Amino acid sequence: MSPNSATPRASRARRGTAPSRRSSLSGLGPLPWIGPAVLLILLVVLWPVYEMVHTSVLRISTSGFVRGSAGLDKYRKLFGETDLGHVLLATVIWTVVVVGLTMVLSLALAQLFNQHFPGRRLTRWALIAPWAASVLMTAIGFKWMLNQTAGVLNTAMTDLGLIDGPQDWLGRPGTAWPWMMFVAVFVSLPFTTYTLLAGLQTVPGEVYEAARVDGASTWQTYLRITLPLLRPAFLVGVVINLINVFNSFPIIWGMTQGGPSSATATTTVFMYQLKSTDIGESAAMSVVNFALVVLLVLVFLKVSRWNEEES
């Protein structure tokens, strides 16, 4: 057999292997592309959840040594805590108030920044400042501003005659909660405002022109056109804020550490407080906290009917 006759057969054999390799890769579908993301989710999300649940059924000493299985004893101990009911109620109020105020104020700011006015670019940049700074740093800054002896708020209000003397703003739950909610709204506004602003800028101008031609008033246009078309961005803002605010730790810990006792603690802070006395009980609180935030998001998505098309 001559070399010339073998070469075409070898080339045909080589050409025949390429389609088989492509067909084997195509059989995997999108797995090669989403594989790294799935692996990252397994390592960053599912593995910590498994460890959290596993730790909650162990008896662990304060020094970190496993002393055996505890079964459901840590959950029984957790649900027997006298502060748990108050902490759960405070967490719900904290989440609803902060998310509600954030969405209302962000909607107003997004509507303002969507208009053309002098200095719009500068004000948009200024809004990013609370977002760019560390949340813990912002919380500590407000803590010093509200300090009873050296805080600028007490000094200014005393000089203006608004109060008779320095107030311990963060020492009492009645005044600590409103200030912590203020800081939480303050740091949540930038992201939510820009999310809603992006949604507003996707609304076609021709829709507003058609509404004006039909004689719709400004309020009717806003209710029947702007808000329905803004619904996807609004849902994204609400869901992300629900998760962030429910799990908020730096603001409360930086300003009051959940004290006095657990009077200004949410479930996340309460979980950290339990860590100093019982690691297993703290892990049980973590499991409950995780289940609550998932349930909260699912209930909201169900009520809002997020996956239904607008008629």
PASEBA-1860 file (N, C-alpha, C; in nm, 3 decimals):
! residues 311
1> MSPNSATP> 0.087/-0.119/0.000/0.000/0.000/0.000/0.090/0.123/0.000 ~ 0.060/0.213/-0.088/0.141/0.332/-0.101/0.106/0.432/0.007 ~ 0.201/0.518/0.044/0.175/0.622/0.143/0.064/0.715/0.100 ~ 0.056/0.738/-0.032/-0.046/0.832/-0.080/-0.186/0.780/-0.056 ~ -0.206/0.646/-0.065/-0.339/0.590/-0.044/-0.375/0.586/0.103 ~ -0.277/0.580/0.194/-0.305/0.575/0.338/-0.341/0.712/0.391 ~ -0.287/0.814/0.331/-0.309/0.950/0.384/-0.455/0.990/0.381 ~ -0.532/0.967/0.270/-0.674/1.005/0.272/-0.752/0.931/0.378
9> RASRARRG> -0.721/0.799/0.398/-0.796/0.725/0.499/-0.766/0.779/0.639 ~ -0.639/0.815/0.665/-0.602/0.871/0.796/-0.670/1.005/0.819 ~ -0.675/1.084/0.711/-0.739/1.215/0.725/-0.888/1.200/0.750 ~ -0.952/1.098/0.682/-1.094/1.075/0.705/-1.119/1.027/0.848 ~ -1.024/0.947/0.900/-1.039/0.899/1.038/-1.029/1.014/1.137 ~ -0.932/1.104/1.106/-0.919/1.219/1.195/-1.042/1.307/1.189 ~ -1.099/1.325/1.069/-1.220/1.406/1.055/-1.337/1.340/1.125 ~ -1.337/1.208/1.134/-1.449/1.138/1.197/-1.448/1.151/1.347
17> TAPSRRSS> -1.329/1.176/1.409/-1.325/1.188/1.554/-1.376/1.321/1.603 ~ -1.364/1.426/1.522/-1.406/1.560/1.566/-1.555/1.568/1.593 ~ -1.644/1.517/1.502/-1.786/1.522/1.531/-1.824/1.442/1.655 ~ -1.752/1.329/1.679/-1.787/1.248/1.797/-1.755/1.325/1.924 ~ -1.643/1.400/1.925/-1.611/1.479/2.043/-1.713/1.589/2.064 ~ -1.753/1.655/1.953/-1.853/1.761/1.964/-1.986/1.704/2.011 ~ -2.023/1.585/1.965/-2.151/1.526/2.006/-2.148/1.488/2.153 ~ -2.031/1.441/2.202/-2.023/1.407/2.345/-2.034/1.531/2.431
25> LSGLGPLP> -1.975/1.643/2.387/-1.987/1.768/2.462/-2.129/1.822/2.458 ~ -2.192/1.809/2.339/-2.329/1.859/2.329/-2.425/1.777/2.413 ~ -2.390/1.651/2.438/-2.475/1.569/2.523/-2.477/1.616/2.667 ~ -2.372/1.687/2.708/-2.367/1.741/2.844/-2.455/1.864/2.861 ~ -2.500/1.922/2.749/-2.585/2.040/2.758/-2.509/2.158/2.814 ~ -2.575/2.237/2.898/-2.509/2.357/2.954/-2.423/2.327/3.076 ~ -2.407/2.198/3.113/-2.335/2.164/3.235/-2.193/2.220/3.240 ~ -2.115/2.213/3.129/-1.979/2.270/3.137/-1.978/2.419/3.169
33> WIGPAVLL> -2.085/2.490/3.134/-2.087/2.634/3.156/-2.139/2.670/3.295 ~ -2.240/2.595/3.342/-2.295/2.627/3.474/-2.229/2.546/3.585 ~ -2.143/2.452/3.547/-2.076/2.370/3.647/-2.001/2.449/3.753 ~ -1.916/2.546/3.715/-1.846/2.625/3.818/-1.941/2.699/3.912 ~ -2.051/2.752/3.858/-2.148/2.822/3.943/-2.216/2.726/4.041 ~ -2.250/2.606/3.991/-2.313/2.506/4.078/-2.215/2.464/4.187 ~ -2.090/2.444/4.152/-1.988/2.407/4.251/-1.972/2.516/4.356 ~ -1.974/2.641/4.311/-1.961/2.753/4.405/-2.080/2.757/4.501
41> ILLVVLWP> -2.201/2.733/4.450/-2.319/2.731/4.536/-2.309/2.618/4.638 ~ -2.261/2.501/4.594/-2.246/2.388/4.686/-2.149/2.420/4.798 ~ -2.038/2.488/4.763/-1.935/2.515/4.862/-1.972/2.632/4.954 ~ -2.035/2.734/4.897/-2.059/2.858/4.973/-2.193/2.857/5.044 ~ -2.292/2.786/4.990/-2.428/2.790/5.046/-2.466/2.658/5.112 ~ -2.467/2.551/5.034/-2.520/2.425/5.086/-2.431/2.363/5.192 ~ -2.299/2.368/5.174/-2.211/2.310/5.274/-2.222/2.382/5.409 ~ -2.220/2.517/5.414/-2.241/2.583/5.544/-2.377/2.551/5.606
49> VYEMVHTS> -2.481/2.537/5.522/-2.613/2.502/5.576/-2.608/2.363/5.640 ~ -2.542/2.269/5.573/-2.528/2.134/5.630/-2.453/2.140/5.763 ~ -2.342/2.214/5.766/-2.265/2.225/5.889/-2.346/2.291/6.001 ~ -2.427/2.390/5.964/-2.510/2.459/6.062/-2.611/2.363/6.124 ~ -2.679/2.285/6.040/-2.778/2.189/6.090/-2.709/2.081/6.171 ~ -2.594/2.035/6.124/-2.521/1.928/6.195/-2.475/1.976/6.333 ~ -2.426/2.099/6.340/-2.380/2.153/6.467/-2.494/2.170/6.567 ~ -2.614/2.197/6.516/-2.728/2.221/6.605/-2.773/2.095/6.680
57> VLRISTSG> -2.727/1.979/6.639/-2.765/1.854/6.707/-2.646/1.793/6.780 ~ -2.544/1.875/6.805/-2.427/1.829/6.878/-2.415/1.899/7.012 ~ -2.349/1.832/7.104/-2.319/1.893/7.233/-2.174/1.941/7.227 ~ -2.155/2.073/7.222/-2.023/2.131/7.202/-1.990/2.219/7.323 ~ -1.870/2.204/7.375/-1.827/2.286/7.487/-1.795/2.427/7.440 ~ -1.783/2.521/7.533/-1.752/2.660/7.498/-1.613/2.672/7.437 ~ -1.527/2.573/7.462/-1.393/2.575/7.403/-1.391/2.514/7.264 ~ -1.506/2.458/7.218/-1.517/2.410/7.081/-1.503/2.260/7.065
65> FVRGSAGL> -1.496/2.184/7.173/-1.481/2.038/7.162/-1.619/1.973/7.158 ~ -1.636/1.876/7.067/-1.762/1.803/7.054/-1.771/1.698/7.164 ~ -1.881/1.702/7.239/-1.900/1.610/7.351/-2.005/1.503/7.320 ~ -2.043/1.491/7.193/-2.140/1.390/7.156/-2.266/1.452/7.098 ~ -2.363/1.364/7.071/-2.488/1.410/7.011/-2.581/1.466/7.118 ~ -2.653/1.571/7.078/-2.751/1.632/7.167/-2.893/1.611/7.120 ~ -2.908/1.549/7.004/-3.043/1.529/6.951/-3.113/1.662/6.928 ~ -3.236/1.672/6.974/-3.312/1.797/6.961/-3.311/1.878/7.089
73> DKYRKLFG> -3.220/1.846/7.182/-3.216/1.917/7.310/-3.188/2.066/7.292 ~ -3.104/2.101/7.194/-3.071/2.242/7.174/-3.191/2.321/7.123 ~ -3.275/2.256/7.043/-3.397/2.323/6.996/-3.496/2.339/7.111 ~ -3.505/2.239/7.198/-3.594/2.252/7.314/-3.546/2.363/7.406 ~ -3.416/2.371/7.424/-3.361/2.478/7.508/-3.384/2.615/7.445 ~ -3.370/2.621/7.312/-3.391/2.748/7.242/-3.535/2.796/7.257 ~ -3.630/2.707/7.231/-3.770/2.747/7.239/-3.816/2.769/7.382 ~ -3.732/2.732/7.477/-3.762/2.761/7.617/-3.704/2.892/7.665
81> ETDLGHVL> -3.629/2.961/7.580/-3.570/3.090/7.618/-3.680/3.194/7.637 ~ -3.672/3.268/7.747/-3.776/3.368/7.777/-3.770/3.486/7.681 ~ -3.654/3.514/7.626/-3.639/3.630/7.537/-3.675/3.599/7.392 ~ -3.696/3.471/7.358/-3.714/3.435/7.218/-3.839/3.499/7.157 ~ -3.950/3.497/7.227/-4.073/3.556/7.174/-4.058/3.704/7.145 ~ -3.997/3.776/7.239/-3.975/3.920/7.217/-3.881/3.944/7.099 ~ -3.778/3.862/7.088/-3.681/3.879/6.979/-3.747/3.854/6.844 ~ -3.831/3.751/6.834/-3.900/3.722/6.708/-3.993/3.837/6.669
89> LATVIWTV> -4.069/3.889/6.766/-4.158/4.001/6.737/-4.079/4.124/6.695 ~ -3.970/4.151/6.765/-3.887/4.267/6.731/-3.827/4.253/6.591 ~ -3.792/4.129/6.553/-3.735/4.106/6.419/-3.837/4.134/6.310 ~ -3.961/4.091/6.332/-4.066/4.115/6.233/-4.092/4.265/6.219 ~ -4.104/4.335/6.331/-4.129/4.480/6.327/-4.012/4.551/6.260 ~ -3.891/4.515/6.299/-3.770/4.574/6.241/-3.768/4.556/6.089 ~ -3.796/4.435/6.041/-3.791/4.407/5.898/-3.899/4.482/5.822 ~ -4.023/4.478/5.872/-4.134/4.542/5.802/-4.115/4.694/5.796
97> VVVGLTMV> -4.078/4.755/5.907/-4.063/4.901/5.911/-3.948/4.947/5.823 ~ -3.832/4.882/5.836/-3.714/4.927/5.759/-3.736/4.906/5.609 ~ -3.786/4.788/5.570/-3.808/4.761/5.427/-3.917/4.853/5.373 ~ -4.026/4.872/5.448/-4.134/4.959/5.402/-4.088/5.103/5.380 ~ -4.018/5.159/5.480/-3.968/5.297/5.466/-3.865/5.307/5.353 ~ -3.780/5.207/5.342/-3.678/5.209/5.236/-3.741/5.211/5.098 ~ -3.843/5.130/5.076/-3.906/5.123/4.945/-3.981/5.252/4.913 ~ -4.051/5.309/5.011/-4.127/5.433/4.986/-4.031/5.548/4.955
105> LSLALAQL> -3.928/5.565/5.037/-3.834/5.674/5.015/-3.753/5.653/4.887 ~ -3.715/5.529/4.860/-3.639/5.502/4.738/-3.722/5.528/4.613 ~ -3.851/5.497/4.619/-3.938/5.524/4.506/-3.947/5.674/4.479 ~ -3.957/5.752/4.586/-3.962/5.898/4.571/-3.830/5.952/4.516 ~ -3.717/5.902/4.569/-3.587/5.949/4.522/-3.562/5.907/4.377 ~ -3.601/5.785/4.342/-3.583/5.740/4.204/-3.664/5.826/4.108 ~ -3.786/5.859/4.149/-3.869/5.945/4.065/-3.807/6.084/4.049 ~ -3.746/6.134/4.159/-3.679/6.265/4.153/-3.558/6.260/4.062
113> FNQHFPGR> -3.472/6.158/4.078/-3.350/6.149/3.999/-3.377/6.114/3.854 ~ -3.498/6.071/3.823/-3.533/6.043/3.684/-3.571/6.171/3.609 ~ -3.587/6.281/3.683/-3.618/6.410/3.621/-3.489/6.483/3.585 ~ -3.501/6.581/3.498/-3.386/6.664/3.460/-3.389/6.792/3.543 ~ -3.283/6.814/3.620/-3.271/6.935/3.700/-3.122/6.966/3.720 ~ -3.088/7.092/3.748/-2.946/7.128/3.768/-2.887/7.053/3.888 ~ -2.769/7.000/3.869/-2.701/6.928/3.976/-2.747/6.785/3.994 ~ -2.818/6.730/3.897/-2.868/6.593/3.911/-2.754/6.493/3.924
121> RLTRWALI> -2.650/6.510/3.843/-2.539/6.416/3.848/-2.470/6.420/3.984 ~ -2.454/6.541/4.041/-2.389/6.553/4.171/-2.472/6.486/4.281 ~ -2.602/6.505/4.278/-2.687/6.443/4.380/-2.690/6.291/4.365 ~ -2.682/6.242/4.243/-2.676/6.097/4.223/-2.548/6.041/4.283 ~ -2.437/6.110/4.263/-2.311/6.066/4.321/-2.316/6.071/4.474 ~ -2.377/6.176/4.527/-2.385/6.191/4.673/-2.463/6.076/4.736 ~ -2.562/6.024/4.664/-2.642/5.915/4.718/-2.562/5.787/4.734 ~ -2.454/5.773/4.658/-2.374/5.651/4.666/-2.292/5.646/4.794
129> APWAASVL> -2.267/5.761/4.858/-2.178/5.767/4.975/-2.217/5.669/5.086 ~ -2.344/5.662/5.129/-2.377/5.564/5.234/-2.354/5.420/5.191 ~ -2.364/5.395/5.062/-2.346/5.260/5.010/-2.198/5.225/5.002 ~ -2.114/5.325/4.970/-1.971/5.300/4.955/-1.903/5.275/5.089 ~ -1.954/5.338/5.195/-1.892/5.322/5.326/-1.931/5.188/5.388 ~ -1.846/5.138/5.477/-1.875/5.016/5.549/-1.998/5.035/5.638 ~ -2.086/4.935/5.640/-2.207/4.944/5.723/-2.169/4.953/5.870 ~ -2.071/4.874/5.912/-2.028/4.878/6.052/-1.967/5.013/6.086
137> MTAIGFKW> -1.889/5.070/5.994/-1.830/5.201/6.017/-1.939/5.308/6.030 ~ -2.043/5.299/5.946/-2.154/5.393/5.955/-2.226/5.379/6.088 ~ -2.249/5.256/6.132/-2.318/5.232/6.259/-2.238/5.288/6.377 ~ -2.107/5.266/6.377/-2.024/5.318/6.485/-2.019/5.470/6.482 ~ -2.017/5.529/6.360/-2.020/5.674/6.349/-2.146/5.733/6.410 ~ -2.262/5.673/6.382/-2.386/5.720/6.443/-2.386/5.694/6.594 ~ -2.325/5.585/6.636/-2.318/5.557/6.780/-2.245/5.668/6.854 ~ -2.135/5.717/6.797/-2.062/5.826/6.861/-2.139/5.957/6.851
145> MLNQTAGV> -2.212/5.977/6.743/-2.295/6.097/6.732/-2.404/6.099/6.839 ~ -2.452/5.981/6.879/-2.559/5.970/6.978/-2.506/5.946/7.119 ~ -2.375/5.951/7.136/-2.316/5.926/7.268/-2.370/6.023/7.372 ~ -2.393/5.972/7.493/-2.458/6.052/7.596/-2.370/6.167/7.644 ~ -2.239/6.148/7.649/-2.152/6.252/7.705/-2.081/6.335/7.598 ~ -2.043/6.272/7.487/-1.965/6.345/7.386/-2.032/6.352/7.251 ~ -2.157/6.307/7.240/-2.224/6.305/7.111/-2.266/6.444/7.065 ~ -2.254/6.467/6.935/-2.287/6.598/6.880/-2.438/6.624/6.887
153> LNTAMTDL> -2.519/6.519/6.883/-2.663/6.539/6.887/-2.706/6.596/7.021 ~ -2.655/6.539/7.131/-2.689/6.591/7.263/-2.638/6.733/7.281 ~ -2.518/6.759/7.233/-2.461/6.894/7.246/-2.544/6.995/7.170 ~ -2.579/6.964/7.047/-2.657/7.058/6.964/-2.796/7.079/7.022 ~ -2.864/6.973/7.063/-3.000/6.986/7.114/-3.003/7.057/7.250 ~ -2.900/7.036/7.331/-2.891/7.108/7.459/-2.867/7.255/7.437 ~ -2.777/7.289/7.344/-2.750/7.430/7.314/-2.872/7.502/7.257 ~ -2.954/7.429/7.181/-3.075/7.488/7.123/-3.192/7.489/7.222
161> GLIDGPQD> -3.174/7.430/7.338/-3.280/7.426/7.437/-3.389/7.325/7.408 ~ -3.361/7.229/7.320/-3.462/7.128/7.286/-3.472/7.019/7.392 ~ -3.363/6.995/7.465/-3.364/6.899/7.575/-3.298/6.963/7.695 ~ -3.334/6.915/7.814/-3.279/6.974/7.936/-3.138/6.928/7.964 ~ -3.105/6.809/7.921/-2.972/6.755/7.946/-2.943/6.640/7.851 ~ -2.821/6.587/7.855/-2.785/6.476/7.765/-2.876/6.356/7.784 ~ -2.913/6.294/7.673/-3.000/6.177/7.672/-2.920/6.053/7.630 ~ -2.952/5.941/7.693/-2.890/5.814/7.655/-2.976/5.751/7.546
169> WLGRPGTA> -2.955/5.796/7.421/-3.040/5.756/7.310/-3.036/5.607/7.284 ~ -2.920/5.546/7.302/-2.904/5.403/7.271/-2.914/5.315/7.395 ~ -2.936/5.374/7.509/-2.945/5.296/7.632/-3.085/5.248/7.664 ~ -3.185/5.302/7.595/-3.324/5.262/7.616/-3.381/5.209/7.486 ~ -3.450/5.095/7.490/-3.507/5.039/7.365/-3.602/5.134/7.294 ~ -3.677/5.214/7.370/-3.774/5.305/7.308/-3.711/5.408/7.216 ~ -3.587/5.448/7.244/-3.518/5.544/7.158/-3.412/5.475/7.070 ~ -3.362/5.361/7.115/-3.258/5.292/7.036/-3.315/5.234/6.907
177> WPWMMFVA> -3.435/5.173/6.915/-3.493/5.113/6.795/-3.515/5.214/6.683 ~ -3.577/5.332/6.709/-3.595/5.428/6.599/-3.463/5.473/6.536 ~ -3.360/5.493/6.619/-3.232/5.536/6.562/-3.168/5.425/6.480 ~ -3.176/5.302/6.525/-3.120/5.192/6.446/-3.197/5.174/6.316 ~ -3.329/5.192/6.320/-3.408/5.184/6.197/-3.370/5.297/6.101 ~ -3.344/5.415/6.155/-3.301/5.527/6.071/-3.171/5.493/5.999 ~ -3.075/5.438/6.073/-2.946/5.403/6.011/-2.965/5.293/5.908 ~ -3.051/5.193/5.936/-3.075/5.085/5.842/-3.136/5.137/5.712
185> VFVSLPFT> -3.230/5.229/5.723/-3.290/5.289/5.603/-3.185/5.371/5.529 ~ -3.103/5.444/5.603/-3.001/5.530/5.546/-2.904/5.451/5.458 ~ -2.861/5.333/5.505/-2.764/5.254/5.428/-2.832/5.170/5.320 ~ -2.964/5.154/5.328/-3.036/5.074/5.228/-3.084/5.157/5.110 ~ -3.093/5.288/5.126/-3.149/5.374/5.022/-3.071/5.370/4.890 ~ -2.938/5.378/4.891/-2.867/5.387/4.762/-2.897/5.272/4.667 ~ -2.878/5.148/4.712/-2.901/5.034/4.623/-3.045/5.031/4.573 ~ -3.141/5.048/4.665/-3.282/5.038/4.627/-3.320/5.151/4.531
193> TYTLLAGL> -3.271/5.270/4.557/-3.302/5.384/4.471/-3.250/5.360/4.330 ~ -3.126/5.313/4.318/-3.069/5.289/4.185/-3.137/5.173/4.115 ~ -3.185/5.074/4.191/-3.260/4.964/4.130/-3.390/5.016/4.069 ~ -3.462/5.098/4.144/-3.588/5.155/4.093/-3.562/5.256/3.982 ~ -3.453/5.331/3.993/-3.419/5.427/3.887/-3.390/5.355/3.756 ~ -3.319/5.242/3.765/-3.295/5.163/3.643/-3.426/5.114/3.584 ~ -3.520/5.076/3.669/-3.650/5.033/3.619/-3.727/5.147/3.553 ~ -3.721/5.266/3.611/-3.791/5.381/3.553/-3.735/5.417/3.417
201> QTVPGEVY> -3.606/5.403/3.400/-3.544/5.442/3.273/-3.568/5.341/3.161 ~ -3.625/5.226/3.194/-3.660/5.129/3.090/-3.802/5.151/3.036 ~ -3.878/5.240/3.099/-4.015/5.266/3.053/-4.008/5.350/2.925 ~ -4.064/5.304/2.815/-4.054/5.381/2.689/-4.128/5.514/2.699 ~ -4.069/5.617/2.641/-4.133/5.748/2.641/-4.260/5.752/2.558 ~ -4.269/5.662/2.458/-4.389/5.660/2.373/-4.514/5.623/2.453 ~ -4.496/5.546/2.560/-4.610/5.508/2.642/-4.669/5.630/2.710 ~ -4.583/5.717/2.760/-4.631/5.840/2.825/-4.695/5.933/2.722
209> EAARVDGA> -4.639/5.937/2.602/-4.697/6.021/2.498/-4.839/5.973/2.464 ~ -4.856/5.843/2.454/-4.989/5.789/2.424/-5.086/5.818/2.538 ~ -5.039/5.813/2.662/-5.127/5.843/2.776/-5.171/5.988/2.774 ~ -5.078/6.078/2.738/-5.115/6.220/2.732/-5.216/6.246/2.620 ~ -5.197/6.176/2.508/-5.291/6.193/2.397/-5.431/6.145/2.438 ~ -5.437/6.039/2.519/-5.566/5.986/2.564/-5.628/6.069/2.676 ~ -5.556/6.173/2.722/-5.610/6.261/2.823/-5.591/6.214/2.966 ~ -5.498/6.120/2.990/-5.473/6.072/3.125/-5.400/6.179/3.206
217> STWQTYLR> -5.440/6.194/3.331/-5.374/6.289/3.420/-5.239/6.233/3.465 ~ -5.160/6.318/3.531/-5.029/6.274/3.580/-5.042/6.160/3.681 ~ -5.137/6.171/3.772/-5.158/6.068/3.873/-5.206/5.938/3.810 ~ -5.297/5.947/3.713/-5.345/5.826/3.644/-5.232/5.759/3.567 ~ -5.148/5.839/3.505/-5.034/5.783/3.431/-4.939/5.711/3.524 ~ -4.917/5.770/3.641/-4.825/5.708/3.736/-4.880/5.576/3.789 ~ -5.010/5.574/3.821/-5.070/5.454/3.879/-5.088/5.342/3.777 ~ -5.126/5.378/3.653/-5.163/5.277/3.556/-5.051/5.241/3.459
225> ITLPLLRP> -4.946/5.321/3.455/-4.836/5.293/3.361/-4.704/5.275/3.436 ~ -4.664/5.376/3.513/-4.533/5.372/3.576/-4.521/5.258/3.676 ~ -4.612/5.252/3.771/-4.602/5.149/3.875/-4.611/5.006/3.820 ~ -4.707/4.975/3.730/-4.707/4.838/3.675/-4.580/4.800/3.600 ~ -4.525/4.895/3.522/-4.402/4.866/3.448/-4.281/4.862/3.540 ~ -4.291/4.923/3.658/-4.182/4.923/3.754/-4.185/4.800/3.845 ~ -4.287/4.718/3.831/-4.307/4.604/3.920/-4.188/4.508/3.928 ~ -4.124/4.468/3.818/-4.008/4.378/3.831/-3.895/4.436/3.914
233> AFLVGVVI> -3.860/4.562/3.890/-3.753/4.625/3.967/-3.795/4.641/4.113 ~ -3.921/4.672/4.137/-3.972/4.688/4.273/-3.962/4.556/4.350 ~ -3.998/4.445/4.285/-3.990/4.315/4.349/-3.846/4.278/4.382 ~ -3.754/4.309/4.293/-3.612/4.281/4.320/-3.566/4.360/4.442 ~ -3.603/4.488/4.449/-3.565/4.570/4.563/-3.623/4.517/4.693 ~ -3.749/4.476/4.693/-3.813/4.427/4.815/-3.748/4.297/4.861 ~ -3.728/4.202/4.771/-3.673/4.072/4.809/-3.532/4.086/4.865 ~ -3.447/4.163/4.798/-3.309/4.180/4.846/-3.308/4.254/4.979
241> NLINVFNS> -3.394/4.353/4.995/-3.400/4.423/5.123/-3.455/4.335/5.234 ~ -3.553/4.250/5.203/-3.603/4.157/5.304/-3.491/4.068/5.358 ~ -3.411/4.015/5.268/-3.302/3.927/5.311/-3.197/4.004/5.389 ~ -3.155/4.120/5.338/-3.050/4.198/5.403/-3.094/4.250/5.539 ~ -3.214/4.305/5.547/-3.260/4.365/5.672/-3.289/4.258/5.776 ~ -3.351/4.148/5.735/-3.380/4.040/5.829/-3.251/3.986/5.890 ~ -3.147/3.974/5.809/-3.019/3.920/5.857/-2.923/4.030/5.903 ~ -2.971/4.152/5.917/-2.882/4.263/5.951/-2.815/4.240/6.086
249> FPIIWGMT> -2.684/4.249/6.087/-2.607/4.233/6.210/-2.520/4.353/6.244 ~ -2.444/4.410/6.148/-2.350/4.517/6.184/-2.414/4.639/6.248 ~ -2.533/4.680/6.201/-2.595/4.801/6.253/-2.632/4.784/6.400 ~ -2.702/4.676/6.431/-2.747/4.656/6.569/-2.630/4.626/6.661 ~ -2.539/4.542/6.617/-2.425/4.508/6.702/-2.333/4.629/6.721 ~ -2.315/4.707/6.617/-2.228/4.824/6.628/-2.284/4.934/6.715 ~ -2.418/4.943/6.726/-2.480/5.052/6.801/-2.519/5.012/6.942 ~ -2.574/4.892/6.963/-2.621/4.854/7.097/-2.575/4.716/7.141
257> QGGPSSAT> -2.521/4.636/7.048/-2.488/4.496/7.076/-2.610/4.418/7.125 ~ -2.729/4.463/7.085/-2.851/4.394/7.123/-2.900/4.423/7.263 ~ -2.826/4.504/7.337/-2.861/4.531/7.478/-2.955/4.649/7.494 ~ -2.995/4.673/7.618/-2.960/4.593/7.736/-3.021/4.454/7.732 ~ -2.942/4.353/7.774/-2.981/4.213/7.764/-3.007/4.182/7.616 ~ -3.131/4.147/7.579/-3.166/4.125/7.439/-3.279/4.217/7.396 ~ -3.290/4.332/7.460/-3.403/4.423/7.436/-3.399/4.485/7.298 ~ -3.280/4.498/7.238/-3.269/4.555/7.103/-3.206/4.455/7.006
265> ATTTVFMY> -3.230/4.327/7.030/-3.172/4.222/6.946/-3.274/4.168/6.848 ~ -3.228/4.138/6.727/-3.306/4.060/6.633/-3.259/3.915/6.641 ~ -3.316/3.828/6.562/-3.279/3.687/6.569/-3.131/3.665/6.535 ~ -3.077/3.746/6.443/-2.937/3.730/6.406/-2.845/3.770/6.520 ~ -2.875/3.881/6.586/-2.795/3.925/6.700/-2.814/3.829/6.818 ~ -2.936/3.785/6.840/-2.964/3.690/6.948/-2.886/3.561/6.927 ~ -2.875/3.519/6.803/-2.797/3.400/6.770/-2.652/3.419/6.812 ~ -2.595/3.537/6.789/-2.457/3.564/6.827/-2.442/3.573/6.978
273> QLKSTDIG> -2.542/3.627/7.046/-2.537/3.633/7.191/-2.535/3.494/7.253 ~ -2.611/3.401/7.194/-2.615/3.265/7.247/-2.483/3.191/7.229 ~ -2.403/3.236/7.132/-2.277/3.169/7.102/-2.182/3.169/7.220 ~ -2.188/3.272/7.304/-2.096/3.281/7.417/-2.127/3.181/7.527 ~ -2.248/3.127/7.530/-2.288/3.034/7.635/-2.312/2.892/7.583 ~ -2.363/2.879/7.461/-2.395/2.746/7.409/-2.387/2.750/7.256 ~ -2.283/2.690/7.201/-2.262/2.692/7.056/-2.371/2.613/6.985 ~ -2.413/2.501/7.042/-2.518/2.421/6.980/-2.650/2.495/6.974
281> ESAAMSVV> -2.684/2.566/7.081/-2.808/2.644/7.082/-2.800/2.758/6.982 ~ -2.683/2.819/6.971/-2.664/2.924/6.872/-2.682/2.870/6.730 ~ -2.631/2.748/6.706/-2.651/2.685/6.574/-2.798/2.655/6.550 ~ -2.870/2.614/6.655/-3.014/2.591/6.641/-3.086/2.719/6.605 ~ -3.046/2.830/6.667/-3.105/2.959/6.632/-3.071/2.997/6.489 ~ -2.954/2.957/6.441/-2.916/2.983/6.302/-3.008/2.908/6.206 ~ -3.039/2.783/6.240/-3.128/2.704/6.155/-3.267/2.767/6.151 ~ -3.318/2.807/6.268/-3.449/2.873/6.274/-3.447/3.003/6.196
289> NFALVVLL> -3.340/3.078/6.209/-3.328/3.206/6.139/-3.327/3.184/5.988 ~ -3.254/3.084/5.942/-3.247/3.052/5.799/-3.384/3.012/5.746 ~ -3.455/2.928/5.823/-3.589/2.885/5.781/-3.686/3.003/5.777 ~ -3.673/3.095/5.871/-3.764/3.210/5.875/-3.744/3.302/5.756 ~ -3.619/3.329/5.720/-3.596/3.420/5.609/-3.639/3.358/5.476 ~ -3.619/3.227/5.461/-3.667/3.159/5.340/-3.819/3.164/5.334 ~ -3.884/3.137/5.447/-4.030/3.141/5.453/-4.081/3.281/5.425 ~ -4.014/3.381/5.478/-4.057/3.521/5.457/-4.053/3.558/5.310
297> VLVFLKVS> -3.944/3.520/5.242/-3.931/3.552/5.099/-4.033/3.476/5.017 ~ -4.054/3.348/5.049/-4.151/3.268/4.973/-4.293/3.322/4.990 ~ -4.328/3.362/5.112/-4.461/3.419/5.135/-4.478/3.549/5.057 ~ -4.375/3.633/5.057/-4.385/3.758/4.982/-4.400/3.731/4.833 ~ -4.321/3.640/4.779/-4.330/3.610/4.636/-4.466/3.549/4.601 ~ -4.521/3.469/4.692/-4.652/3.411/4.668/-4.760/3.519/4.669 ~ -4.753/3.608/4.767/-4.854/3.714/4.777/-4.845/3.811/4.661 ~ -4.721/3.842/4.619/-4.702/3.939/4.511/-4.725/3.879/4.373
305> RWNEEES> -4.735/3.745/4.366/-4.755/3.676/4.237/-4.650/3.723/4.135 ~ -4.523/3.709/4.175/-4.412/3.766/4.099/-4.399/3.705/3.960 ~ -4.442/3.578/3.942/-4.420/3.512/3.813/-4.540/3.520/3.720 ~ -4.638/3.604/3.754/-4.754/3.620/3.666/-4.736/3.742/3.580 ~ -4.769/3.730/3.454/-4.760/3.840/3.360/-4.870/3.940/3.387 ~ -4.836/4.068/3.365/-4.938/4.172/3.377/-5.038/4.161/3.263 ~ -5.166/4.174/3.296/-5.268/4.167/3.191/-5.274/4.296/3.113
END
